Amino acid sequence: MRTQKQMDGDIPDTPVEVIVDLLIKAKGIASTCATVPEELKSHLQKALDIASGLDNYLEKITTKESEPLAELYKKTMSHNWDQVFEEGKTKFRLPKECITGHVEGQALKMLIHMSQAKRVLEIGMFTGYGALSMAEGLPEDGCLVACELEPYLKEFSQPIFEKSPHGKKITVKIGSAMETLKELAATGDQFDMVFIDADKNNYITYYNFIMDNNLLRPQGVICVDNSLFKARVYLKDTTDSNGLALRDFNQFIANDPRVEQVIIPLRDGISLIRRVSLTSTHLLSQDDITDDEVFRGVKGRFILDRMRLDGKVAYVTGGGQGIGRGFAHALGEAGAKVAVVDMDQTKAETVVKELLLKGVIHGRKKELLCDPSKPSQFQKLATDLLSLVHY
């Protein structure tokens, strides 16, 4: 069995692709050797089936990419990058394998949603597949700043960005990434998520500058691409400069007391890095730091986190319309169980359906009928509310 990459003559680009390539070679050797037991050949084939089927399965089962992303991927993969370099349009020979791709793109988009990021910094854009994937996960007023060295890549990606309703969220800064980072730091910019996918030898430099200049928000996340780099970060005989640079980077992060990390073995590896809690004593060595709840937060939670209403019950009178409807949505989004109270049962039921559709009502739905002009109805309302509290 040959994968599409082998048929196209491409070099394996991820640890799984390396394994598949080696298994194909081992199977070929075994098939020509009469002394190899059939059981071993069977095990080789099974291992090959498992390894070679993984990426195809992930592609198939992952949420489909948008039309602009599909067009951008096709345009990138069919482009003659060698010719572009030879014509002097790019400073470097750019391999099409630099593209983020469908599964990783959707993973980044999912991280944007999960972290509720509004501002994203990307270091190394290539043709913009990752940037557009993340932009699709940002809210309407979100923004993504992409640092890219090659002016040609901005020209290449811009027509696709303009076709997408999310392309307007992307600002491409051309030039040295370090110079752009210095400009952003000078203006006090901060980001909820940073995605690093650029020159591997400078990963530590980029990371240190981001952390030292607080370009990452206190609860922000740094994502780093290629952190497994074709398995070369953990193979003992590695001599590849990029593999060695990423090995050093991974170890540097592991030794940094300011953060914690996990490497997800998706494609060529994605590192997720977050700041540790301020309750960590090794971060409080400076004598002039007042170690109290103002600094740490109450029980380690920042003030906006403490404004959540999880576990609370809110009943909104007149919640079937107007400002009451708005409060019902807002309180539900903040985590409260919401009872929608209104004289008009139909309107109350409609608002409850809205909240259920958004996923902000926990447990059973609740709409209550109450006419404020009739005191007798308040006793029934109180009973219904108590049942909601204890639900």
SVG drawing of the C-alpha trace seen along z (x, -y; Angstrom):
<svg xmlns="http://www.w3.org/2000/svg" viewBox="-55 -53 79 72">
<polyline fill="none" stroke="black" stroke-width="0.4" points="0.0,0.0 1.4,-3.4 0.1,-6.7 -0.7,-9.7 2.6,-11.3 4.7,-8.3 2.9,-8.2 3.6,-11.9 7.2,-11.4 7.0,-13.7 9.2,-13.4 7.4,-12.2 6.5,-15.3 5.2,-14.0 6.1,-11.2 3.2,-9.1 4.2,-9.6 7.8,-8.6 6.4,-5.4 4.3,-4.7 7.3,-5.2 9.5,-2.8 6.8,-0.2 6.3,-0.2 10.1,0.3 10.1,3.1 7.1,4.8 8.9,4.6 12.0,6.3 9.9,8.9 8.0,9.8 11.2,10.6 12.7,12.7 11.6,16.3 12.7,16.8 10.4,14.2 7.5,15.9 4.0,15.2 3.0,14.1 5.6,11.3 4.4,10.2 0.8,10.2 1.9,8.0 3.7,5.6 0.6,5.3 -1.6,4.6 0.8,2.0 0.9,0.4 -2.9,0.4 -3.2,-1.3 -0.5,-4.0 -1.5,-4.8 -5.2,-5.0 -4.9,-7.5 -4.5,-10.7 -7.1,-9.8 -9.6,-9.0 -8.9,-12.3 -9.4,-14.1 -12.7,-12.3 -14.2,-12.7 -13.0,-16.3 -15.6,-19.1 -15.4,-20.1 -13.3,-23.2 -15.0,-26.3 -15.0,-27.0 -12.4,-29.8 -10.1,-27.5 -10.6,-24.7 -9.7,-27.1 -6.7,-28.4 -5.4,-24.9 -5.9,-23.9 -4.2,-27.1 -1.2,-26.6 -0.7,-22.9 -0.9,-23.5 1.4,-26.6 4.9,-26.3 6.9,-27.5 10.2,-26.6 9.5,-28.8 8.4,-31.6 11.8,-31.4 13.8,-31.2 12.1,-34.3 13.2,-36.1 9.6,-36.7 10.4,-35.1 13.5,-35.3 13.4,-31.6 12.4,-28.4 9.0,-27.7 7.8,-24.1 4.0,-23.7 4.1,-21.3 4.4,-24.5 0.6,-24.8 -1.3,-24.2 -3.9,-22.0 -7.5,-20.9 -7.2,-18.9 -4.7,-21.3 -6.6,-24.3 -9.8,-23.0 -7.9,-22.2 -6.7,-25.8 -10.2,-27.1 -11.5,-24.9 -8.8,-26.3 -10.0,-29.8 -13.6,-28.9 -12.6,-27.1 -10.4,-29.9 -12.8,-32.6 -10.0,-34.5 -10.6,-37.8 -7.0,-38.8 -4.6,-36.4 -0.9,-36.9 0.5,-34.6 4.3,-34.4 4.8,-32.9 1.7,-33.0 2.8,-31.2 -0.2,-31.3 -2.6,-32.1 -4.5,-28.8 -3.9,-28.8 -4.7,-32.5 -8.0,-32.1 -8.9,-29.0 -8.3,-30.9 -10.1,-34.0 -13.2,-31.9 -13.3,-31.1 -12.9,-34.7 -16.0,-36.8 -17.0,-39.5 -15.0,-42.1 -11.9,-39.8 -8.6,-40.4 -5.6,-38.4 -2.2,-40.0 0.0,-37.8 3.8,-38.4 5.2,-37.3 8.6,-38.0 7.7,-37.4 5.6,-40.2 4.7,-37.7 2.7,-35.6 0.5,-38.5 -0.3,-39.1 -0.9,-35.4 -3.4,-35.1 -5.2,-38.4 -7.6,-37.5 -8.8,-34.5 -9.1,-36.5 -11.3,-39.0 -13.7,-36.2 -14.2,-35.1 -16.4,-37.1 -13.7,-36.5 -10.8,-37.8 -11.4,-41.3 -10.2,-40.2 -6.7,-39.5 -4.0,-42.1 -0.7,-41.0 2.5,-42.7 5.3,-42.3 8.9,-42.2 11.0,-40.8 8.9,-39.1 11.1,-40.5 10.6,-44.0 6.9,-43.6 6.9,-42.1 8.9,-45.1 6.3,-47.5 3.4,-45.6 5.2,-45.7 5.9,-49.4 2.1,-50.1 1.1,-47.9 -0.7,-45.3 -1.7,-42.0 -3.1,-38.8 -5.3,-35.9 -3.5,-33.4 -0.2,-33.3 0.6,-30.8 4.3,-30.3 5.1,-28.6 8.2,-30.3 12.0,-29.9 12.7,-27.1 16.0,-28.5 14.3,-31.6 11.4,-29.9 13.1,-30.5 13.8,-34.1 10.2,-34.8 8.9,-33.0 11.1,-34.9 10.2,-38.3 6.5,-37.5 6.7,-36.5 9.1,-39.2 7.1,-41.9 3.6,-40.6 2.4,-40.3 0.4,-37.3 -2.5,-38.0 -2.4,-36.5 -4.8,-33.7 -3.6,-33.4 -2.3,-30.4 0.8,-30.0 0.5,-27.3 3.7,-26.1 3.7,-24.2 6.1,-21.4 7.1,-20.6 7.7,-16.9 9.4,-17.8 9.2,-14.5 10.2,-12.6 13.7,-14.2 13.2,-15.9 13.4,-12.6 15.6,-10.4 19.1,-10.1 20.9,-10.2 19.3,-13.5 21.7,-15.9 19.0,-18.0 19.3,-21.7 15.6,-22.3 15.1,-19.1 17.8,-20.1 16.4,-23.6 13.0,-22.3 14.4,-19.8 16.1,-22.7 12.9,-24.7 10.8,-21.9 13.3,-21.4 13.5,-25.2 9.7,-25.3 9.8,-22.3 12.3,-24.0 10.6,-27.4 8.8,-27.8 6.5,-30.5 4.5,-28.1 3.3,-24.5 3.0,-22.7 1.6,-19.7 2.6,-18.5 -0.4,-17.1 0.8,-14.5 -1.4,-16.0 0.3,-16.1 3.9,-17.3 3.1,-18.1 1.4,-21.2 2.6,-22.5 0.1,-24.2 1.7,-26.5 0.0,-28.5 1.1,-30.6 1.0,-28.8 -1.1,-30.2 0.2,-33.2 -0.1,-31.0 3.1,-29.3 5.6,-30.4 8.6,-30.5 7.0,-33.4 6.8,-35.6 10.5,-36.0 10.5,-39.8 10.5,-41.6 8.2,-44.4 5.4,-42.1 2.4,-42.2 1.2,-38.6 -2.6,-39.0 -5.9,-38.3 -5.7,-41.5 -2.6,-40.1 -3.5,-36.4 -7.2,-36.7 -9.7,-35.2 -9.0,-31.5 -6.8,-32.1 -9.6,-33.4 -9.5,-36.8 -12.3,-39.3 -14.2,-38.7 -14.1,-34.9 -15.6,-35.6 -18.5,-37.4 -19.8,-34.1 -23.2,-33.0 -22.7,-29.2 -24.9,-27.5 -27.2,-30.5 -30.8,-30.8 -32.2,-33.9 -35.8,-34.6 -36.5,-37.4 -39.9,-39.1 -41.1,-40.3 -38.5,-38.0 -40.5,-37.2 -39.7,-40.4 -37.6,-43.6 -35.0,-44.3 -36.2,-41.3 -35.5,-39.0 -32.0,-40.6 -31.4,-40.0 -32.5,-36.4 -29.9,-35.8 -27.2,-37.6 -27.8,-35.8 -28.0,-32.4 -24.7,-33.1 -23.1,-33.9 -24.0,-30.4 -27.2,-30.9 -30.3,-28.7 -32.9,-31.0 -36.6,-31.1 -38.4,-33.2 -41.4,-34.9 -44.0,-36.7 -47.7,-37.3 -47.6,-36.0 -46.8,-32.3 -46.1,-32.0 -43.4,-34.7 -41.9,-33.2 -41.7,-29.8 -40.1,-31.4 -37.3,-32.9 -36.7,-29.6 -36.4,-27.9 -33.8,-30.5 -31.8,-29.8 -32.1,-26.0 -30.8,-26.5 -27.8,-28.5 -27.1,-25.8 -27.2,-28.2 -30.1,-26.6 -29.0,-23.6 -31.3,-20.7 -35.0,-21.1 -36.4,-24.1 -38.3,-26.6 -40.9,-29.2 -43.3,-30.6 -46.6,-32.4 -47.2,-35.2 -49.4,-38.3 -47.9,-40.9 -51.4,-42.4 -52.6,-39.2 -50.8,-38.6 -52.2,-35.1 -50.0,-34.0 -46.8,-34.9 -47.2,-31.9 -47.2,-29.5 -44.3,-31.4 -42.3,-31.0 -43.0,-27.2 -42.0,-26.8 -38.8,-28.7 -37.9,-26.6 -38.3,-23.5 -35.8,-25.0 -33.3,-25.8 -33.3,-22.2 -33.3,-20.7"/>
</svg>
